Amino acid sequence: MNTELNLDLLLLDKNLSAELREIAEKVKLNERISFEEGILLYEKGELGYLGVLANYIREKLHGDKTYFNRNFHIEPTNLCVYDCKFCSYSVLIKERSQGWEYTMEEMMEIVRKYDSEPVTEVHLVGGVLPQYDLKFYSELFTAIHKHRPGLHVKALTPVEYHYIFKKAKIDYATGMKLMKEAGLDSIPGGGAEIFHPEIREQIAKDKCTGEQWLQIHEEWHKLGMRSNATMLYGHIEEFKHRVDHLEQLRLLQDKTGGFQTFIPLKFRNQDNQMSHVPEVSVIEDLRNYAISRIYLDNFDHIKAYWAMISRSTAQLSLNFGVDDIDGTLDDTTKIYSMAGAEEQNPAMSTQELVELIKQVGRHPIERDTLYNVITDYKDYQFPEDEKPKFYKLPVLN
């Protein structure tokens, strides 16, 4: 794909407004766009225009390379002390009989189940309960590393850490240092939702604030460690709230450089307290991926989950700034299927996942959590008798 030619042709378009042309020129010159220009992109940026800009950036950074990884999930519980209005997954403690609460031994049984599988990461996230405290998770992380030293532990969001550290009466810096010493390797991006208090107080008023979410990631980055970031979009937020969210992430990344990947998460309205809110269109999904890629000029990767947005939309997203579609071994997460995602029982073999990427002219690469290359599938030939290993997409990282 000649992305430079496409951008040059866009700049020659006489029907393009002066303000949108100025943004396109900034992209070509690798200059940062402003907060006001971010809002303008949401208000006036048509899909084709945004795709040209986002794909230009994506291919400058990664060419055709598209990443996925092999991981599995442990969801300790779906019971939670919080009552987020958008959540289709959790059950309040007063309805305990409807949920599950794994013991440490039950979680280790899940880890051992993958001993013969070539997974590189365990992703651990779920509800918030009092018994899952600092001591519990410290011992769990240590036990996982003792059992399988090479397995990367990506676990818990600032929502859990804020609760755990408050209960332990320690500050964020002390808490994150203890987690690192126990064996935590990286932090997923969940719990960010929308940072702006106008929206956050309506959809998730009880849990950590946007400022606290950012503070916990900052303390983790100060230790030389990496994390991801997300944004829950397509519900009651306005464009200004999305751009505010992106701006705060961009500012922290300028300061620490600790974020690896940004993952836009589409609001799904099945079986939650916001079921009356309609979901946004696929076009808006693609616009949001593209604007995220344009605005977050200091993030290396933009990720989409094929199980959340469907296989075909995931393929389209690879032309709108996305360079990672993730992928996990086995069906170990329920968070998105319970919210009404298209893929209710998503499964793809490695070969199918690779072909999905190749079908749209991209270069599939299996990575580890830190984006080290495990297998380059560009010219890989699958044995005809290879036993399929099925992939399912994780929730939010």
ChimeraX attribute file (.defattr): number of C-alpha atoms within 10 A of each C-alpha:
attribute: neighborCount
match mode: 1-to-1
recipient: residues
	/A:1	11
	/A:2	8
	/A:3	18
	/A:4	17
	/A:5	12
	/A:6	16
	/A:7	20
	/A:8	14
	/A:9	11
	/A:10	19
	/A:11	18
	/A:12	11
	/A:13	10
	/A:14	9
	/A:15	9
	/A:16	13
	/A:17	10
	/A:18	11
	/A:19	13
	/A:20	18
	/A:21	18
	/A:22	15
	/A:23	21
	/A:24	23
	/A:25	17
	/A:26	14
	/A:27	20
	/A:28	16
	/A:29	9
	/A:30	11
	/A:31	12
	/A:32	15
	/A:33	17
	/A:34	13
	/A:35	14
	/A:36	10
	/A:37	17
	/A:38	23
	/A:39	19
	/A:40	16
	/A:41	24
	/A:42	19
	/A:43	11
	/A:44	13
	/A:45	17
	/A:46	13
	/A:47	17
	/A:48	12
	/A:49	20
	/A:50	26
	/A:51	25
	/A:52	24
	/A:53	27
	/A:54	27
	/A:55	28
	/A:56	26
	/A:57	23
	/A:58	26
	/A:59	19
	/A:60	12
	/A:61	13
	/A:62	14
	/A:63	16
	/A:64	21
	/A:65	19
	/A:66	23
	/A:67	26
	/A:68	26
	/A:69	25
	/A:70	25
	/A:71	28
	/A:72	25
	/A:73	26
	/A:74	19
	/A:75	19
	/A:76	20
	/A:77	20
	/A:78	24
	/A:79	23
	/A:80	21
	/A:81	17
	/A:82	19
	/A:83	16
	/A:84	21
	/A:85	14
	/A:86	22
	/A:87	23
	/A:88	23
	/A:89	21
	/A:90	22
	/A:91	21
	/A:92	18
	/A:93	16
	/A:94	10
	/A:95	10
	/A:96	13
	/A:97	10
	/A:98	12
	/A:99	15
	/A:100	13
	/A:101	17
	/A:102	14
	/A:103	14
	/A:104	15
	/A:105	11
	/A:106	13
	/A:107	18
	/A:108	16
	/A:109	11
	/A:110	15
	/A:111	18
	/A:112	14
	/A:113	10
	/A:114	15
	/A:115	11
	/A:116	7
	/A:117	12
	/A:118	12
	/A:119	18
	/A:120	18
	/A:121	22
	/A:122	22
	/A:123	24
	/A:124	21
	/A:125	24
	/A:126	21
	/A:127	21
	/A:128	25
	/A:129	20
	/A:130	11
	/A:131	12
	/A:132	20
	/A:133	17
	/A:134	20
	/A:135	13
	/A:136	12
	/A:137	20
	/A:138	18
	/A:139	14
	/A:140	19
	/A:141	21
	/A:142	19
	/A:143	17
	/A:144	22
	/A:145	16
	/A:146	12
	/A:147	13
	/A:148	13
	/A:149	12
	/A:150	12
	/A:151	20
	/A:152	22
	/A:153	22
	/A:154	24
	/A:155	25
	/A:156	24
	/A:157	26
	/A:158	26
	/A:159	22
	/A:160	21
	/A:161	22
	/A:162	22
	/A:163	20
	/A:164	23
	/A:165	19
	/A:166	14
	/A:167	12
	/A:168	13
	/A:169	10
	/A:170	13
	/A:171	12
	/A:172	22
	/A:173	17
	/A:174	11
	/A:175	22
	/A:176	22
	/A:177	15
	/A:178	14
	/A:179	22
	/A:180	17
	/A:181	13
	/A:182	19
	/A:183	22
	/A:184	24
	/A:185	20
	/A:186	24
	/A:187	26
	/A:188	25
	/A:189	27
	/A:190	22
	/A:191	24
	/A:192	22
	/A:193	23
	/A:194	25
	/A:195	26
	/A:196	19
	/A:197	15
	/A:198	12
	/A:199	17
	/A:200	20
	/A:201	15
	/A:202	12
	/A:203	21
	/A:204	20
	/A:205	16
	/A:206	14
	/A:207	21
	/A:208	20
	/A:209	22
	/A:210	20
	/A:211	13
	/A:212	17
	/A:213	22
	/A:214	19
	/A:215	17
	/A:216	22
	/A:217	27
	/A:218	24
	/A:219	18
	/A:220	24
	/A:221	22
	/A:222	17
	/A:223	13
	/A:224	11
	/A:225	19
	/A:226	23
	/A:227	24
	/A:228	22
	/A:229	27
	/A:230	24
	/A:231	24
	/A:232	21
	/A:233	23
	/A:234	21
	/A:235	20
	/A:236	14
	/A:237	16
	/A:238	13
	/A:239	17
	/A:240	17
	/A:241	19
	/A:242	23
	/A:243	24
	/A:244	17
	/A:245	20
	/A:246	23
	/A:247	17
	/A:248	16
	/A:249	22
	/A:250	18
	/A:251	13
	/A:252	17
	/A:253	19
	/A:254	14
	/A:255	12
	/A:256	17
	/A:257	20
	/A:258	21
	/A:259	26
	/A:260	20
	/A:261	21
	/A:262	27
	/A:263	24
	/A:264	21
	/A:265	25
	/A:266	23
	/A:267	25
	/A:268	29
	/A:269	21
	/A:270	20
	/A:271	14
	/A:272	17
	/A:273	15
	/A:274	19
	/A:275	16
	/A:276	10
	/A:277	15
	/A:278	13
	/A:279	16
	/A:280	14
	/A:281	10
	/A:282	15
	/A:283	11
	/A:284	17
	/A:285	20
	/A:286	23
	/A:287	25
	/A:288	25
	/A:289	26
	/A:290	30
	/A:291	24
	/A:292	25
	/A:293	29
	/A:294	28
	/A:295	22
	/A:296	20
	/A:297	18
	/A:298	17
	/A:299	22
	/A:300	16
	/A:301	24
	/A:302	26
	/A:303	28
	/A:304	28
	/A:305	24
	/A:306	25
	/A:307	27
	/A:308	26
	/A:309	21
	/A:310	17
	/A:311	19
	/A:312	10
	/A:313	18
	/A:314	23
	/A:315	22
	/A:316	14
	/A:317	29
	/A:318	29
	/A:319	23
	/A:320	31
	/A:321	31
	/A:322	28
	/A:323	30
	/A:324	28
	/A:325	24
	/A:326	24
	/A:327	26
	/A:328	28
	/A:329	25
	/A:330	21
	/A:331	16
	/A:332	19
	/A:333	21
	/A:334	18
	/A:335	20
	/A:336	26
	/A:337	20
	/A:338	18
	/A:339	21
	/A:340	16
	/A:341	21
	/A:342	16
	/A:343	17
	/A:344	15
	/A:345	12
	/A:346	19
	/A:347	20
	/A:348	20
	/A:349	17
	/A:350	21
	/A:351	17
	/A:352	14
	/A:353	20
	/A:354	22
	/A:355	16
	/A:356	18
	/A:357	24
	/A:358	17
	/A:359	10
	/A:360	13
	/A:361	15
	/A:362	21
	/A:363	21
	/A:364	25
	/A:365	22
	/A:366	21
	/A:367	20
	/A:368	20
	/A:369	22
	/A:370	13
	/A:371	14
	/A:372	10
	/A:373	14
	/A:374	14
	/A:375	13
	/A:376	14
	/A:377	16
	/A:378	13
	/A:379	8
	/A:380	11
	/A:381	8
	/A:382	10
	/A:383	8
	/A:384	6
	/A:385	6
	/A:386	8
	/A:387	9
	/A:388	11
	/A:389	15
	/A:390	19
	/A:391	25
	/A:392	26
	/A:393	32
	/A:394	25
	/A:395	22
	/A:396	23
	/A:397	26
